[in-house]
Amino acid sequence: MSQSAAGAAARGPGRAPADQMAVRRANLVRVLGEVRSAGPLSRAAVARHTGLTRATVSSLVAELIERGLLRETDFQQDGSVGRPGRRLEIDGRAVAALGLEVNSRYLAAWSTDLAGGTRQERRLVHDATREGPERTIRALAGIAAELLDEARAAGAHTAGVGVAVPGPVDAADGSVRAAPNLGWRDVPVARLLRDLLGLPAEVPVVVDNEANLAALAERGRAGSRAADLVYVTGEAGIGAGIVADGGLLRGAGGFSGELGHLQVDPAGERCACGRTGCLETKVGLTAAIRTAAPDLAADGPGGAGALDPKELAAELLRRATEGDPRALGGLDEIGRWLGIGLAIPVNLLNPEVIVLGGYFATVAPYLLPAAMRELRERAVAGDPAVARVTGSALGFTAAVRGAAGVVVEEVFADPARLMPPAAGAAVPGPQG
């Protein structure tokens, strides 16, 4: 037996092709990632940056174009001699990612292409606490089906569905373990959605905590790639998404970030979680309305229960901007408690930046002075340890964008899992 034959036998049947497939998949990721980070680029430039041969790059590029992930644009002169080459850029028009969000007061959906452009979005006022899990998931599936149909009609394949929920999640099976503000426990969100939408097995449904997904969305946007970041939600519930050393910090069971349910006032009010004096009872949106705009606290027409949290946040901002004494005093008091709460992750994690989401972002100018005073007093290591605190640029859309973003990242991590468009299928035009 020859040496090469003996080597093949030692590897076992099918081993060499499997190795070759693994190498090719890795190289697809390299080429796609290079164009994503440094594009538009010519094939020759991709070859130089990746160290792959031009022939290999041409083969990989052809496959990525066939899968609808790259497209050729204008010509670019690569050096002083030779023919100019066509430049490559991320296409993604034929691939969509769908993000969904369940909130105690609303449902949201956001569809994106791989280049980050918004395809479609929906938002529906919905009391998930009153409606319960079954009716809420059915309503969520209804708006998801609209966006899936719109993507399909435009010739785009939806690569996956991400779902943001306000509570600890078992990421392995996509179940909500406990969501105090919803009154949900052990709800199989992924399975229910998959069944209602009739999704095939190859389309993943990823469920995660809203704060985790919002943290990923904040970190992923241009200019905010801090290696150590804490995102704090500002809605009916308060949670924290923690990015440590560039990665999401989930904890041993995936249940990290329950900042809103840490006790800050032992003599305080009873929380939805059953405990007393949680941070959420001091700075959650319900507490903010009660403190800064008590006339909106009723559940009747025009009251807090009938309004979208975005509308409530806008009303708080309007009153504060117009100098309403109750609004200004209430927001200052909320800012003080917020600073007490923020001192916990500052002293425990020493983040580079803290991003305030939800209604916090809307009224940040009226919260931050008191919050920063309290935070500086409580930072054990003094001013050098005090994180930069800023309002989210994504506001109430951070979680649903993060949910879609998880699907996008999965495509870039394994582009070979996408099937090429069917022969003769139209490639959609650019989306707004």
C-alpha positions in Angstrom: 0.0 0.0 0.0 1.4 3.4 -0.9 2.0 6.0 1.8 -0.8 8.3 0.5 -3.2 5.4 0.4 -2.2 4.3 3.9 -2.8 7.9 5.1 -6.3 7.9 3.5 -7.1 4.6 5.1 -6.0 5.9 8.5 -8.3 8.9 8.1 -11.2 6.6 7.5 -13.8 6.8 4.8 -15.2 10.2 4.0 -12.8 12.1 6.2 -10.9 14.0 3.5 -14.1 15.4 1.8 -15.4 16.3 5.2 -12.2 18.2 6.0 -12.3 19.9 2.7 -15.9 21.0 3.3 -15.0 22.4 6.7 -12.1 24.4 5.2 -14.3 25.7 2.5 -17.0 26.8 5.0 -14.3 28.6 7.0 -13.0 30.3 3.9 -16.5 31.5 3.0 -16.7 33.1 6.4 -13.3 34.7 5.9 -14.1 36.2 2.5 -17.6 37.4 3.6 -16.2 38.9 6.8 -13.5 40.7 4.9 -15.9 42.4 2.5 -18.2 43.2 5.5 -15.5 44.9 7.5 -13.4 46.5 4.8 -15.5 46.6 1.6 -16.3 47.3 -1.1 -13.2 45.4 -2.3 -12.0 43.9 -5.5 -11.3 40.1 -5.7 -7.6 40.9 -5.8 -7.8 42.9 -2.6 -9.8 40.1 -0.9 -7.0 37.7 -1.8 -4.3 39.9 -0.4 -6.2 40.6 2.8 -7.1 36.9 3.5 -3.9 35.3 2.1 -6.0 33.0 -0.2 -5.2 32.5 -3.8 -7.0 34.5 -6.4 -8.5 31.3 -7.9 -9.8 30.3 -4.5 -11.3 33.7 -3.8 -13.0 33.7 -7.2 -14.6 30.3 -6.5 -15.7 31.5 -3.0 -17.0 34.8 -4.3 -19.1 33.0 -7.0 -20.7 30.9 -4.3 -21.4 33.8 -2.1 -23.0 35.7 -5.0 -25.1 32.7 -5.8 -26.3 32.5 -2.2 -27.3 36.2 -2.4 -24.7 37.4 0.1 -22.4 39.4 -2.1 -22.9 41.5 -5.2 -20.6 43.2 -7.7 -20.7 47.0 -8.1 -18.5 49.4 -10.0 -15.0 48.8 -11.3 -11.9 49.6 -9.3 -8.3 50.0 -10.5 -6.2 47.7 -8.3 -2.8 49.1 -8.7 -1.3 51.1 -11.5 -1.3 48.4 -14.2 -3.8 45.8 -15.4 -7.5 45.8 -16.0 -9.7 47.3 -13.3 -11.7 44.7 -11.3 -15.3 44.8 -10.2 -15.7 45.7 -6.5 -17.6 43.4 -4.1 -20.0 44.5 -1.3 -22.5 42.9 1.0 -25.7 42.3 -0.8 -28.2 40.6 1.5 -31.2 41.8 -0.5 -32.3 38.2 -1.0 -31.8 37.4 2.7 -33.9 38.8 5.6 -33.7 38.5 9.4 -36.8 38.9 11.6 -36.7 40.3 15.1 -39.7 40.1 17.5 -40.2 41.6 20.9 -42.7 40.8 23.7 -43.1 43.7 26.2 -45.7 44.0 28.9 -47.3 46.9 27.0 -46.6 46.3 23.4 -45.4 43.8 20.7 -42.9 44.8 18.0 -41.4 43.3 14.8 -38.5 44.5 12.7 -37.2 42.9 9.5 -33.7 43.8 8.2 -31.5 42.8 5.3 -27.9 41.7 5.8 -26.6 45.1 5.1 -28.5 46.5 8.1 -31.3 48.2 6.2 -34.8 48.2 7.6 -37.2 46.2 5.4 -40.4 46.4 7.5 -41.4 47.2 11.0 -44.6 46.9 13.1 -45.6 47.9 16.6 -48.8 47.0 18.4 -50.1 48.2 21.8 -50.8 45.0 23.7 -51.2 44.2 27.4 -49.3 40.9 27.6 -49.9 40.6 31.3 -53.7 40.6 30.9 -53.8 38.7 27.7 -51.6 35.8 28.9 -49.0 33.8 27.0 -51.2 31.9 24.5 -53.0 35.0 23.2 -49.9 37.1 23.2 -47.8 34.6 21.2 -50.7 34.3 18.8 -50.8 38.1 18.3 -47.0 38.1 17.9 -47.2 35.4 15.3 -49.8 37.5 13.4 -47.5 40.5 12.9 -44.5 38.1 12.3 -46.5 36.4 9.5 -47.1 39.8 7.8 -43.4 40.5 7.7 -42.5 37.0 6.6 -45.0 37.3 3.7 -43.7 40.7 2.7 -40.1 39.4 2.6 -41.2 36.4 0.6 -43.2 38.6 -1.9 -40.0 40.7 -2.4 -38.0 37.5 -3.2 -36.1 37.4 0.1 -35.5 34.3 2.2 -35.9 34.8 5.9 -32.8 33.2 7.5 -34.2 33.1 11.0 -36.3 34.7 13.7 -35.0 36.2 17.0 -37.3 37.0 19.9 -36.7 39.4 22.8 -38.7 38.7 26.0 -38.6 40.5 29.4 -37.3 37.8 31.7 -34.8 34.9 32.2 -34.7 32.5 29.2 -33.6 28.9 28.8 -31.6 29.5 25.6 -31.4 25.8 24.8 -35.1 25.4 24.2 -36.3 29.0 23.8 -38.5 29.0 26.9 -39.2 31.9 29.2 -38.5 30.5 32.7 -39.9 33.4 34.7 -41.2 36.9 33.6 -42.6 38.6 36.7 -44.0 41.6 34.8 -45.9 39.3 32.5 -46.8 36.7 35.1 -45.4 34.0 32.8 -43.5 30.9 33.9 -42.1 28.1 31.7 -43.6 29.3 28.4 -42.2 27.5 25.4 -42.0 30.7 23.2 -39.8 29.2 20.4 -42.0 26.1 20.0 -45.3 28.0 20.0 -44.1 30.5 17.4 -42.6 27.8 15.2 -45.9 25.9 15.2 -48.0 29.0 14.6 -45.9 30.2 11.7 -45.2 26.8 10.2 -41.5 27.4 10.0 -39.3 24.7 8.6 -36.7 23.1 10.8 -33.8 24.9 9.0 -35.1 28.3 10.0 -33.9 28.9 13.6 -36.0 30.6 16.3 -33.7 32.2 18.9 -35.2 33.5 22.1 -33.3 35.7 24.6 -33.7 38.2 27.3 -34.6 41.7 26.0 -31.7 43.4 27.8 -29.1 40.9 26.4 -30.3 41.5 22.9 -30.5 45.3 23.4 -26.9 45.3 24.7 -25.7 43.4 21.6 -27.6 45.9 19.3 -26.0 48.9 21.2 -22.5 47.4 21.0 -22.9 46.6 17.3 -23.9 50.0 16.1 -21.2 52.2 14.6 -18.9 53.9 17.2 -20.0 52.0 20.3 -18.0 48.8 20.3 -17.0 49.0 23.9 -15.5 45.8 25.3 -17.2 46.3 28.6 -20.7 47.7 28.4 -23.9 47.5 30.5 -27.3 48.2 28.9 -30.1 49.0 31.3 -33.7 48.8 30.1 -36.1 51.5 31.0 -39.5 50.1 30.7 -42.1 48.6 33.1 -39.3 46.2 34.0 -35.7 47.0 34.6 -33.0 44.6 33.4 -29.3 44.7 32.4 -27.6 43.3 29.4 -23.9 42.8 30.3 -21.1 42.8 27.7 -17.8 41.8 29.4 -14.5 41.6 27.4 -16.4 41.8 24.2 -18.9 39.0 24.9 -22.3 38.7 26.4 -22.1 37.7 30.1 -25.0 35.2 30.6 -24.0 33.5 33.9 -24.0 29.7 34.6 -27.7 29.2 33.8 -28.1 32.1 31.4 -30.1 34.1 34.0 -27.8 37.1 34.6 -28.8 40.8 34.5 -31.8 41.0 36.8 -30.8 44.4 38.1 -34.3 45.5 38.5 -35.0 42.9 41.2 -32.1 43.9 43.5 -33.3 45.4 46.7 -32.4 49.1 47.2 -35.1 50.1 49.8 -35.9 47.5 52.4 -38.9 49.6 53.5 -40.1 50.1 50.0 -43.1 48.8 48.0 -43.8 45.2 47.0 -42.5 44.3 43.6 -44.1 42.1 40.9 -41.5 39.5 41.7 -42.9 39.2 45.2 -40.0 40.9 47.0 -39.9 44.3 48.6 -38.1 47.5 47.6 -36.6 46.3 44.3 -35.0 48.9 42.1 -37.8 48.4 39.6 -40.3 49.8 42.1 -38.3 53.0 42.2 -37.4 53.6 38.5 -39.5 51.4 36.3 -41.9 53.2 33.9 -44.9 52.6 36.1 -43.1 54.2 39.1 -41.9 57.1 36.9 -45.5 57.9 35.8 -46.7 57.6 39.4 -43.9 59.9 40.6 -43.6 62.5 37.8 -47.0 62.4 36.1 -49.5 60.9 38.5 -52.6 62.0 36.5 -51.5 59.5 33.9 -51.3 56.6 36.3 -55.0 55.5 35.9 -55.7 52.6 33.5 -58.7 54.3 31.9 -58.9 56.1 28.5 -55.8 58.4 28.2 -54.2 56.7 31.2 -50.9 54.8 31.3 -52.5 51.5 30.6 -53.9 52.6 27.3 -50.7 54.2 26.0 -47.6 52.9 24.3 -44.5 53.4 26.5 -43.0 55.6 23.7 -46.0 57.9 24.1 -45.6 58.0 27.9 -41.9 58.7 27.6 -42.6 61.5 25.1 -45.2 63.0 27.5 -42.7 62.9 30.4 -40.2 64.7 28.2 -42.8 67.3 27.1 -43.7 68.2 30.7 -40.1 68.4 31.8 -39.2 70.6 28.8 -42.0 72.9 29.6 -40.9 73.2 33.2 -43.7 71.3 34.9 -42.6 71.2 38.6 -44.0 67.8 39.3 -42.3 66.3 36.3 -38.9 67.9 37.1 -39.0 67.0 40.7 -40.2 63.4 39.9 -37.5 62.8 37.3 -34.8 64.2 39.7 -36.0 61.7 42.3 -36.0 58.8 39.8 -32.5 59.9 38.7 -31.3 59.6 42.3 -32.6 56.0 42.7 -31.2 55.2 39.2 -27.8 56.3 40.4 -28.1 54.1 43.4 -28.9 51.2 41.1 -26.2 51.9 38.6 -23.6 51.9 41.4 -24.1 48.1 41.6 -22.8 47.2 38.2 -20.1 50.0 38.4 -18.7 48.5 41.6 -19.2 44.9 40.6 -18.2 45.0 36.9 -16.3 48.3 36.2 -17.9 48.8 32.8 -16.5 51.3 30.3 -20.0 52.6 29.4 -23.5 52.2 30.6 -26.3 52.7 28.0 -29.7 53.7 29.3 -32.6 52.4 27.1 -36.3 52.8 26.9 -37.8 55.8 28.6 -34.5 56.5 30.3 -33.1 57.4 26.9 -35.9 59.8 26.2 -35.7 61.8 29.4 -31.9 61.3 30.0 -31.1 65.0 30.3 -33.5 65.2 33.3 -32.3 62.0 35.0 -28.5 62.1 34.5 -27.5 65.0 36.8 -29.0 63.3 39.9 -28.0 59.9 38.8 -24.3 60.9 38.3 -24.2 62.7 41.6 -25.4 59.5 43.4 -23.2 57.3 41.3 -20.0 59.3 42.1 -20.7 59.2 45.8 -21.2 55.4 45.7 -18.3 54.4 43.4 -15.9 52.6 45.7 -12.8 53.3 43.6 -13.8 57.0 43.0 -14.1 58.9 39.8 -11.7 56.7 37.8 -14.1 53.8 38.1 -17.3 55.8 37.2 -18.5 54.6 33.8 -19.6 56.9 31.0 -23.4 56.9 31.1 -25.4 57.7 28.0 -28.9 57.4 26.5 -29.4 54.8 23.9 -29.5 56.0 20.3 -31.9 53.1 19.5 -34.4 53.9 22.2 -37.4 51.5 22.4 -36.2 49.6 19.2 -32.9 48.3 20.7 -34.2 44.9 21.8 -36.1 44.0 18.6 -33.1 45.2 16.5 -30.9 43.0 18.6 -33.2 40.1 18.1 -32.8 40.4 14.3 -29.1 41.1 14.7 -28.5 37.7 16.3 -29.9 36.1 13.1 -27.7 38.3 10.9 -24.6 37.3 12.9 -25.5 33.6 12.5 -25.6 34.0 8.8 -22.1 35.7 8.8 -20.8 32.9 11.0 -22.0 30.2 8.6 -23.1 31.5 5.2 -23.0 27.9 3.8 -26.2 27.1 5.7 -28.2 29.3 3.4 -29.6 27.7 0.3 -29.0 29.5 -3.0 -32.2 31.2 -4.4 -34.2 28.9 -6.7 -33.3 29.1 -10.3 -35.1 31.9 -12.0 -36.1 33.6 -8.7 -36.1 37.4 -8.9 -33.5 39.2 -6.9 -35.2 42.0 -4.9 -34.4 45.6 -5.4 -32.9 47.8 -2.7 -35.0 48.3 0.4 -35.5 51.6 2.2 
